[in-house]
Amino acid sequence: MPIQGKLYLWGEKAKGVPKETGVYALYDKNRKIIYVGGSSNLRETFSVYIETNFSDDPRKRETVYYRRMSTPAWEETVKNLIEEYRVECGDIPKLNNELKTEEKVTPEWGFYFYKAFNEPLFEAAFNLDDLKKKLKKVPVSSLEFHQNRGDFARWIREVFKETQLAERIARMNSTGEPLRLELLNALGNPEVAECPECKNLSTPVKTWQMAGRPNKSGERLQLTIALYKCSNCNKTFRNAIKKEKIKA
């Protein structure tokens, strides 16, 4: 094991880890390591993960357990832990292999949108970032057409080998705009948020930026805050959809 010690259950309580520099390992339901990372502030990192539901990398959503360890030289420690894992297991943890969503596939492997059989929309996606952009703009009738055929899940599974994401999409049975929101949420669009009351997915009605307080090392974050109004129960709520370090 790269990190020794207690295995914790992932969840809201993870926000309460110490504000310390350290490394951590994420585990799936079978207690297999899927990711090794580090941070200058573990509490801040874990809070972002929970508040955004791993929107930076949706693959991490299979996290069920975690371990952590305090160390000042976290970057070097992460490299050593990953190498130790590679020597022991023959490969690095699967999520330390970055999903390169910006790399485009060749035209013959692209996803081409149709409204119905023999009714092309002349819109295409060549990577997962492209897919997110096109999901926002194509008619919902096209989304329903492809979802009913299993096209989205099949493309993601066969072209990008993202089995978990493909299975999640394959299980969706929504129609209309809720289907669009579910697809975007699955692909890690941080603007899509779940209503805390009825669990309905919503997009922001307003966004703004604000500067957060500096941490112990003097770093400050610029937050992008989104205001939502649930279309189902009319509850208004806020969510931090982006956090960026403010350059000195």
MOVEN-V271224 format. One record per residue. RES is the residue in one small letter. SS is DSSP state (@ for helix, = for strand, . for the rest). BURIAL is I if it has 24 or more other ideal C-beta (glycine too) atoms within 12 Angstrom, else O. Layout:
BEGIN
res=RES ss=SS burial=BURIAL
res=RES ss=SS burial=BURIAL
END
This chain:
BEGIN
res=m ss=. burial=O
res=p ss=. burial=I
res=i ss=. burial=I
res=q ss=. burial=O
res=g ss=. burial=O
res=k ss=. burial=O
res=l ss=. burial=O
res=y ss== burial=I
res=l ss== burial=O
res=w ss=. burial=I
res=g ss=. burial=O
res=e ss=@ burial=O
res=k ss=@ burial=O
res=a ss=@ burial=I
res=k ss=@ burial=O
res=g ss=@ burial=O
res=v ss=. burial=I
res=p ss=. burial=O
res=k ss=. burial=O
res=e ss=. burial=I
res=t ss=. burial=I
res=g ss== burial=I
res=v ss== burial=I
res=y ss== burial=I
res=a ss== burial=I
res=l ss== burial=I
res=y ss== burial=I
res=d ss=. burial=O
res=k ss=. burial=O
res=n ss=. burial=O
res=r ss=. burial=O
res=k ss=. burial=O
res=i ss== burial=I
res=i ss== burial=I
res=y ss== burial=I
res=v ss== burial=I
res=g ss== burial=I
res=g ss== burial=I
res=s ss== burial=I
res=s ss=. burial=I
res=n ss=. burial=I
res=l ss=@ burial=I
res=r ss=@ burial=I
res=e ss=@ burial=I
res=t ss=@ burial=I
res=f ss=@ burial=I
res=s ss=@ burial=I
res=v ss=@ burial=I
res=y ss=@ burial=I
res=i ss=@ burial=I
res=e ss=@ burial=I
res=t ss=@ burial=I
res=n ss=. burial=I
res=f ss=. burial=I
res=s ss=. burial=I
res=d ss=. burial=I
res=d ss=. burial=I
res=p ss=@ burial=I
res=r ss=@ burial=I
res=k ss=@ burial=I
res=r ss=@ burial=I
res=e ss=@ burial=I
res=t ss=. burial=I
res=v ss=. burial=O
res=y ss== burial=I
res=y ss== burial=I
res=r ss== burial=I
res=r ss== burial=I
res=m ss== burial=I
res=s ss== burial=I
res=t ss=. burial=O
res=p ss=. burial=O
res=a ss=. burial=O
res=w ss=@ burial=I
res=e ss=@ burial=O
res=e ss=@ burial=O
res=t ss=@ burial=I
res=v ss=@ burial=I
res=k ss=@ burial=O
res=n ss=@ burial=O
res=l ss=@ burial=I
res=i ss=@ burial=I
res=e ss=@ burial=O
res=e ss=@ burial=O
res=y ss=@ burial=I
res=r ss=@ burial=O
res=v ss=@ burial=O
res=e ss=@ burial=O
res=c ss=@ burial=O
res=g ss=. burial=O
res=d ss=. burial=O
res=i ss=. burial=I
res=p ss=. burial=I
res=k ss=@ burial=I
res=l ss=@ burial=I
res=n ss=@ burial=I
res=n ss=. burial=O
res=e ss=. burial=O
res=l ss=. burial=I
res=k ss=. burial=O
res=t ss=. burial=I
res=e ss=. burial=O
res=e ss=. burial=O
res=k ss=. burial=O
res=v ss=. burial=I
res=t ss=. burial=O
res=p ss=@ burial=O
res=e ss=@ burial=O
res=w ss=@ burial=O
res=g ss=. burial=O
res=f ss== burial=I
res=y ss== burial=I
res=f ss== burial=I
res=y ss== burial=I
res=k ss== burial=O
res=a ss== burial=O
res=f ss=. burial=O
res=n ss=. burial=O
res=e ss== burial=O
res=p ss== burial=O
res=l ss== burial=O
res=f ss== burial=O
res=e ss== burial=I
res=a ss== burial=I
res=a ss== burial=I
res=f ss=. burial=I
res=n ss=. burial=I
res=l ss=@ burial=I
res=d ss=@ burial=O
res=d ss=@ burial=I
res=l ss=@ burial=I
res=k ss=@ burial=I
res=k ss=@ burial=O
res=k ss=@ burial=I
res=l ss=@ burial=I
res=k ss=@ burial=I
res=k ss=@ burial=O
res=v ss=. burial=I
res=p ss=. burial=O
res=v ss=@ burial=I
res=s ss=@ burial=O
res=s ss=@ burial=I
res=l ss=@ burial=I
res=e ss=@ burial=I
res=f ss=@ burial=I
res=h ss=@ burial=I
res=q ss=@ burial=I
res=n ss=@ burial=O
res=r ss=@ burial=O
res=g ss=. burial=O
res=d ss=@ burial=I
res=f ss=@ burial=I
res=a ss=@ burial=I
res=r ss=@ burial=O
res=w ss=@ burial=I
res=i ss=@ burial=I
res=r ss=@ burial=O
res=e ss=@ burial=O
res=v ss=@ burial=I
res=f ss=@ burial=I
res=k ss=. burial=O
res=e ss=. burial=I
res=t ss=@ burial=O
res=q ss=@ burial=I
res=l ss=@ burial=I
res=a ss=@ burial=I
res=e ss=@ burial=O
res=r ss=@ burial=I
res=i ss=@ burial=I
res=a ss=@ burial=I
res=r ss=. burial=O
res=m ss=. burial=I
res=n ss=. burial=O
res=s ss=. burial=O
res=t ss=. burial=O
res=g ss=@ burial=O
res=e ss=@ burial=I
res=p ss=@ burial=I
res=l ss=@ burial=I
res=r ss=@ burial=I
res=l ss=@ burial=I
res=e ss=@ burial=I
res=l ss=@ burial=I
res=l ss=@ burial=I
res=n ss=@ burial=I
res=a ss=@ burial=I
res=l ss=. burial=I
res=g ss=. burial=I
res=n ss=. burial=I
res=p ss=. burial=I
res=e ss=. burial=I
res=v ss=. burial=I
res=a ss== burial=I
res=e ss== burial=I
res=c ss=. burial=I
res=p ss=. burial=O
res=e ss=. burial=O
res=c ss=. burial=O
res=k ss=. burial=O
res=n ss=. burial=I
res=l ss== burial=I
res=s ss== burial=I
res=t ss=. burial=I
res=p ss=. burial=I
res=v ss=. burial=O
res=k ss== burial=O
res=t ss== burial=O
res=w ss== burial=O
res=q ss== burial=O
res=m ss== burial=O
res=a ss== burial=O
res=g ss=. burial=O
res=r ss=. burial=O
res=p ss=. burial=O
res=n ss=. burial=O
res=k ss=. burial=O
res=s ss=. burial=O
res=g ss=. burial=O
res=e ss=. burial=O
res=r ss=. burial=O
res=l ss== burial=I
res=q ss== burial=O
res=l ss== burial=I
res=t ss== burial=I
res=i ss== burial=I
res=a ss== burial=I
res=l ss== burial=O
res=y ss== burial=I
res=k ss== burial=O
res=c ss=. burial=I
res=s ss=. burial=O
res=n ss=. burial=O
res=c ss=. burial=O
res=n ss=. burial=O
res=k ss=. burial=O
res=t ss== burial=O
res=f ss== burial=I
res=r ss== burial=I
res=n ss== burial=I
res=a ss== burial=I
res=i ss== burial=I
res=k ss== burial=I
res=k ss== burial=I
res=e ss== burial=O
res=k ss== burial=O
res=i ss=. burial=O
res=k ss=. burial=O
res=a ss=. burial=O
END
